[in-house]
Each structure stands twice: as structure tokens, then as C-alpha cells.
């Protein structure tokens, strides 16, 4: 009877360990699956963030290009205006030199 009791106890312990081992294996599998899903979601989120950053960088580059183009147009107009003013001033000087001077006029 004693040997039977020991055999039953060992069998019960073995079944308990097997059941515990299965639960542990299931829990480990669930944990691994959850971790994989978390990593996948984090990768998706990172990809979305990189895409958004790329879009913002592209928009900033376009805005900078547009601003530079406008600045160049403004500078060209200013240069043209300055050249026209200089030409007019030169013409005024030339006209003044070609006009007869009244040496008796006081300044």
C-alpha cells in the first residue's frame, strides 16, 4: 500500500507539474505574442512619425524656395529701380552741364 501511495503521489505531482508547465508555456506564448504586437505597433507609429517629418521637411523646403524666389524678384525690382534712378540722375547732371551758366547769378 505504501508503494501504491508513493506511486499515486508521484503521478499527481507529475500531472500538477505538467499542468503548471502547460500554463507557463501558454503564459509565455501570450507574453511573446503581446510583445510582438507591441513592437509591430511601435514600428508602425515610428513609420508614421518619419513620414510626417518627411512631409513637414518637404513643405519647409518648398516654403523656403518660394521665399527665396520672392526675395530674388524683390531684389531685382529694387536693382532696376536703383538703376533707373541712377540713369535719371546722370541725365540730370548731363543736362545741367549742357545748359548755359549765368556767371552773374549768385548762389
mmCIF file of the C-alpha atoms, coordinates in Angstrom:
data_MODEL
# 
_entry.id   MODEL 
# 
loop_
_atom_site.group_PDB 
_atom_site.id 
_atom_site.type_symbol 
_atom_site.label_atom_id 
_atom_site.label_alt_id 
_atom_site.label_comp_id 
_atom_site.label_asym_id 
_atom_site.label_entity_id 
_atom_site.label_seq_id 
_atom_site.pdbx_PDB_ins_code 
_atom_site.Cartn_x 
_atom_site.Cartn_y 
_atom_site.Cartn_z 
_atom_site.occupancy 
_atom_site.B_iso_or_equiv 
_atom_site.pdbx_formal_charge 
_atom_site.auth_seq_id 
_atom_site.auth_comp_id 
_atom_site.auth_asym_id 
_atom_site.auth_atom_id 
_atom_site.pdbx_PDB_model_num 
ATOM 1   C CA . UNK A 1 1   ? 0.000  0.000   0.000   1.00 0.00 ? 1   UNK A CA 1 
ATOM 2   C CA . UNK A 1 2   ? 2.826  2.273   0.786   1.00 0.00 ? 2   UNK A CA 1 
ATOM 3   C CA . UNK A 1 3   ? 4.304  1.803   -2.696  1.00 0.00 ? 3   UNK A CA 1 
ATOM 4   C CA . UNK A 1 4   ? 0.913  2.471   -4.230  1.00 0.00 ? 4   UNK A CA 1 
ATOM 5   C CA . UNK A 1 5   ? 0.557  5.675   -2.202  1.00 0.00 ? 5   UNK A CA 1 
ATOM 6   C CA . UNK A 1 6   ? 4.003  6.826   -3.309  1.00 0.00 ? 6   UNK A CA 1 
ATOM 7   C CA . UNK A 1 7   ? 3.177  5.995   -6.932  1.00 0.00 ? 7   UNK A CA 1 
ATOM 8   C CA . UNK A 1 8   ? -0.112 7.932   -6.716  1.00 0.00 ? 8   UNK A CA 1 
ATOM 9   C CA . UNK A 1 9   ? 1.642  10.899  -5.108  1.00 0.00 ? 9   UNK A CA 1 
ATOM 10  C CA . UNK A 1 10  ? 4.359  10.904  -7.758  1.00 0.00 ? 10  UNK A CA 1 
ATOM 11  C CA . UNK A 1 11  ? 1.749  10.628  -10.507 1.00 0.00 ? 11  UNK A CA 1 
ATOM 12  C CA . UNK A 1 12  ? -0.259 13.500  -9.013  1.00 0.00 ? 12  UNK A CA 1 
ATOM 13  C CA . UNK A 1 13  ? 2.882  15.610  -8.718  1.00 0.00 ? 13  UNK A CA 1 
ATOM 14  C CA . UNK A 1 14  ? 3.798  14.832  -12.320 1.00 0.00 ? 14  UNK A CA 1 
ATOM 15  C CA . UNK A 1 15  ? 0.327  15.810  -13.521 1.00 0.00 ? 15  UNK A CA 1 
ATOM 16  C CA . UNK A 1 16  ? 0.489  19.007  -11.490 1.00 0.00 ? 16  UNK A CA 1 
ATOM 17  C CA . UNK A 1 17  ? 3.871  19.889  -12.975 1.00 0.00 ? 17  UNK A CA 1 
ATOM 18  C CA . UNK A 1 18  ? 2.627  19.086  -16.453 1.00 0.00 ? 18  UNK A CA 1 
ATOM 19  C CA . UNK A 1 19  ? -0.423 21.272  -15.955 1.00 0.00 ? 19  UNK A CA 1 
ATOM 20  C CA . UNK A 1 20  ? 1.717  24.027  -14.452 1.00 0.00 ? 20  UNK A CA 1 
ATOM 21  C CA . UNK A 1 21  ? 4.204  23.669  -17.271 1.00 0.00 ? 21  UNK A CA 1 
ATOM 22  C CA . UNK A 1 22  ? 1.387  23.996  -19.835 1.00 0.00 ? 22  UNK A CA 1 
ATOM 23  C CA . UNK A 1 23  ? 0.078  27.103  -18.072 1.00 0.00 ? 23  UNK A CA 1 
ATOM 24  C CA . UNK A 1 24  ? 3.582  28.541  -18.009 1.00 0.00 ? 24  UNK A CA 1 
ATOM 25  C CA . UNK A 1 25  ? 4.036  27.750  -21.687 1.00 0.00 ? 25  UNK A CA 1 
ATOM 26  C CA . UNK A 1 26  ? 0.686  29.363  -22.516 1.00 0.00 ? 26  UNK A CA 1 
ATOM 27  C CA . UNK A 1 27  ? 1.571  32.445  -20.473 1.00 0.00 ? 27  UNK A CA 1 
ATOM 28  C CA . UNK A 1 28  ? 4.968  32.693  -22.163 1.00 0.00 ? 28  UNK A CA 1 
ATOM 29  C CA . UNK A 1 29  ? 3.315  32.357  -25.572 1.00 0.00 ? 29  UNK A CA 1 
ATOM 30  C CA . UNK A 1 30  ? 0.784  35.049  -24.700 1.00 0.00 ? 30  UNK A CA 1 
ATOM 31  C CA . UNK A 1 31  ? 3.575  37.324  -23.482 1.00 0.00 ? 31  UNK A CA 1 
ATOM 32  C CA . UNK A 1 32  ? 5.592  36.768  -26.646 1.00 0.00 ? 32  UNK A CA 1 
ATOM 33  C CA . UNK A 1 33  ? 2.550  37.441  -28.825 1.00 0.00 ? 33  UNK A CA 1 
ATOM 34  C CA . UNK A 1 34  ? 1.748  40.610  -26.888 1.00 0.00 ? 34  UNK A CA 1 
ATOM 35  C CA . UNK A 1 35  ? 5.354  41.799  -27.133 1.00 0.00 ? 35  UNK A CA 1 
ATOM 36  C CA . UNK A 1 36  ? 5.373  41.150  -30.883 1.00 0.00 ? 36  UNK A CA 1 
ATOM 37  C CA . UNK A 1 37  ? 2.167  43.148  -31.296 1.00 0.00 ? 37  UNK A CA 1 
ATOM 38  C CA . UNK A 1 38  ? 3.641  45.989  -29.228 1.00 0.00 ? 38  UNK A CA 1 
ATOM 39  C CA . UNK A 1 39  ? 6.817  46.034  -31.326 1.00 0.00 ? 39  UNK A CA 1 
ATOM 40  C CA . UNK A 1 40  ? 4.762  45.960  -34.526 1.00 0.00 ? 40  UNK A CA 1 
ATOM 41  C CA . UNK A 1 41  ? 2.613  48.871  -33.349 1.00 0.00 ? 41  UNK A CA 1 
ATOM 42  C CA . UNK A 1 42  ? 5.689  50.832  -32.280 1.00 0.00 ? 42  UNK A CA 1 
ATOM 43  C CA . UNK A 1 43  ? 7.253  50.245  -35.705 1.00 0.00 ? 43  UNK A CA 1 
ATOM 44  C CA . UNK A 1 44  ? 4.061  51.436  -37.406 1.00 0.00 ? 44  UNK A CA 1 
ATOM 45  C CA . UNK A 1 45  ? 3.966  54.524  -35.186 1.00 0.00 ? 45  UNK A CA 1 
ATOM 46  C CA . UNK A 1 46  ? 7.624  55.250  -35.923 1.00 0.00 ? 46  UNK A CA 1 
ATOM 47  C CA . UNK A 1 47  ? 6.994  54.866  -39.651 1.00 0.00 ? 47  UNK A CA 1 
ATOM 48  C CA . UNK A 1 48  ? 4.076  57.286  -39.423 1.00 0.00 ? 48  UNK A CA 1 
ATOM 49  C CA . UNK A 1 49  ? 6.224  59.768  -37.492 1.00 0.00 ? 49  UNK A CA 1 
ATOM 50  C CA . UNK A 1 50  ? 9.022  59.529  -40.068 1.00 0.00 ? 50  UNK A CA 1 
ATOM 51  C CA . UNK A 1 51  ? 6.522  60.065  -42.883 1.00 0.00 ? 51  UNK A CA 1 
ATOM 52  C CA . UNK A 1 52  ? 5.067  63.101  -41.109 1.00 0.00 ? 52  UNK A CA 1 
ATOM 53  C CA . UNK A 1 53  ? 8.541  64.531  -40.511 1.00 0.00 ? 53  UNK A CA 1 
ATOM 54  C CA . UNK A 1 54  ? 9.393  63.994  -44.174 1.00 0.00 ? 54  UNK A CA 1 
ATOM 55  C CA . UNK A 1 55  ? 6.210  65.769  -45.235 1.00 0.00 ? 55  UNK A CA 1 
ATOM 56  C CA . UNK A 1 56  ? 6.991  68.710  -42.944 1.00 0.00 ? 56  UNK A CA 1 
ATOM 57  C CA . UNK A 1 57  ? 10.572 68.904  -44.222 1.00 0.00 ? 57  UNK A CA 1 
ATOM 58  C CA . UNK A 1 58  ? 9.363  68.881  -47.826 1.00 0.00 ? 58  UNK A CA 1 
ATOM 59  C CA . UNK A 1 59  ? 6.851  71.636  -47.059 1.00 0.00 ? 59  UNK A CA 1 
ATOM 60  C CA . UNK A 1 60  ? 9.546  73.695  -45.319 1.00 0.00 ? 60  UNK A CA 1 
ATOM 61  C CA . UNK A 1 61  ? 11.819 73.277  -48.356 1.00 0.00 ? 61  UNK A CA 1 
ATOM 62  C CA . UNK A 1 62  ? 9.010  74.408  -50.669 1.00 0.00 ? 62  UNK A CA 1 
ATOM 63  C CA . UNK A 1 63  ? 8.281  77.403  -48.444 1.00 0.00 ? 63  UNK A CA 1 
ATOM 64  C CA . UNK A 1 64  ? 11.985 78.323  -48.394 1.00 0.00 ? 64  UNK A CA 1 
ATOM 65  C CA . UNK A 1 65  ? 12.212 78.030  -52.184 1.00 0.00 ? 65  UNK A CA 1 
ATOM 66  C CA . UNK A 1 66  ? 9.133  80.246  -52.591 1.00 0.00 ? 66  UNK A CA 1 
ATOM 67  C CA . UNK A 1 67  ? 10.503 82.831  -50.148 1.00 0.00 ? 67  UNK A CA 1 
ATOM 68  C CA . UNK A 1 68  ? 13.878 82.859  -51.922 1.00 0.00 ? 68  UNK A CA 1 
ATOM 69  C CA . UNK A 1 69  ? 12.150 83.319  -55.276 1.00 0.00 ? 69  UNK A CA 1 
ATOM 70  C CA . UNK A 1 70  ? 10.112 86.239  -53.935 1.00 0.00 ? 70  UNK A CA 1 
ATOM 71  C CA . UNK A 1 71  ? 13.229 87.784  -52.379 1.00 0.00 ? 71  UNK A CA 1 
ATOM 72  C CA . UNK A 1 72  ? 15.076 87.482  -55.695 1.00 0.00 ? 72  UNK A CA 1 
ATOM 73  C CA . UNK A 1 73  ? 12.196 89.153  -57.547 1.00 0.00 ? 73  UNK A CA 1 
ATOM 74  C CA . UNK A 1 74  ? 12.109 91.959  -54.971 1.00 0.00 ? 74  UNK A CA 1 
ATOM 75  C CA . UNK A 1 75  ? 15.880 92.431  -55.186 1.00 0.00 ? 75  UNK A CA 1 
ATOM 76  C CA . UNK A 1 76  ? 15.696 92.534  -58.990 1.00 0.00 ? 76  UNK A CA 1 
ATOM 77  C CA . UNK A 1 77  ? 12.972 95.207  -58.862 1.00 0.00 ? 77  UNK A CA 1 
ATOM 78  C CA . UNK A 1 78  ? 14.962 97.232  -56.336 1.00 0.00 ? 78  UNK A CA 1 
ATOM 79  C CA . UNK A 1 79  ? 18.047 96.960  -58.541 1.00 0.00 ? 79  UNK A CA 1 
ATOM 80  C CA . UNK A 1 80  ? 16.053 98.014  -61.611 1.00 0.00 ? 80  UNK A CA 1 
ATOM 81  C CA . UNK A 1 81  ? 14.584 100.974 -59.692 1.00 0.00 ? 81  UNK A CA 1 
ATOM 82  C CA . UNK A 1 82  ? 18.027 101.990 -58.448 1.00 0.00 ? 82  UNK A CA 1 
ATOM 83  C CA . UNK A 1 83  ? 19.464 101.729 -61.964 1.00 0.00 ? 83  UNK A CA 1 
ATOM 84  C CA . UNK A 1 84  ? 16.618 103.841 -63.336 1.00 0.00 ? 84  UNK A CA 1 
ATOM 85  C CA . UNK A 1 85  ? 17.156 106.442 -60.599 1.00 0.00 ? 85  UNK A CA 1 
ATOM 86  C CA . UNK A 1 86  ? 20.895 106.499 -61.336 1.00 0.00 ? 86  UNK A CA 1 
ATOM 87  C CA . UNK A 1 87  ? 20.248 106.890 -65.056 1.00 0.00 ? 87  UNK A CA 1 
ATOM 88  C CA . UNK A 1 88  ? 17.842 109.749 -64.366 1.00 0.00 ? 88  UNK A CA 1 
ATOM 89  C CA . UNK A 1 89  ? 20.363 111.430 -62.068 1.00 0.00 ? 89  UNK A CA 1 
ATOM 90  C CA . UNK A 1 90  ? 23.097 111.035 -64.694 1.00 0.00 ? 90  UNK A CA 1 
ATOM 91  C CA . UNK A 1 91  ? 20.799 112.557 -67.299 1.00 0.00 ? 91  UNK A CA 1 
ATOM 92  C CA . UNK A 1 92  ? 20.073 115.471 -64.960 1.00 0.00 ? 92  UNK A CA 1 
ATOM 93  C CA . UNK A 1 93  ? 23.804 116.051 -64.486 1.00 0.00 ? 93  UNK A CA 1 
ATOM 94  C CA . UNK A 1 94  ? 24.413 115.841 -68.236 1.00 0.00 ? 94  UNK A CA 1 
ATOM 95  C CA . UNK A 1 95  ? 21.560 118.250 -68.918 1.00 0.00 ? 95  UNK A CA 1 
ATOM 96  C CA . UNK A 1 96  ? 22.825 120.626 -66.245 1.00 0.00 ? 96  UNK A CA 1 
ATOM 97  C CA . UNK A 1 97  ? 26.323 120.591 -67.753 1.00 0.00 ? 97  UNK A CA 1 
ATOM 98  C CA . UNK A 1 98  ? 24.953 121.321 -71.210 1.00 0.00 ? 98  UNK A CA 1 
ATOM 99  C CA . UNK A 1 99  ? 22.843 124.291 -70.060 1.00 0.00 ? 99  UNK A CA 1 
ATOM 100 C CA . UNK A 1 100 ? 24.454 127.691 -70.279 1.00 0.00 ? 100 UNK A CA 1 
ATOM 101 C CA . UNK A 1 101 ? 25.553 129.052 -66.921 1.00 0.00 ? 101 UNK A CA 1 
ATOM 102 C CA . UNK A 1 102 ? 24.866 132.537 -65.799 1.00 0.00 ? 102 UNK A CA 1 
ATOM 103 C CA . UNK A 1 103 ? 28.051 133.527 -64.077 1.00 0.00 ? 103 UNK A CA 1 
ATOM 104 C CA . UNK A 1 104 ? 26.403 136.653 -62.679 1.00 0.00 ? 104 UNK A CA 1 
ATOM 105 C CA . UNK A 1 105 ? 23.838 134.640 -60.685 1.00 0.00 ? 105 UNK A CA 1 
ATOM 106 C CA . UNK A 1 106 ? 24.580 134.336 -57.027 1.00 0.00 ? 106 UNK A CA 1 
ATOM 107 C CA . UNK A 1 107 ? 24.416 131.118 -55.199 1.00 0.00 ? 107 UNK A CA 1 
# 
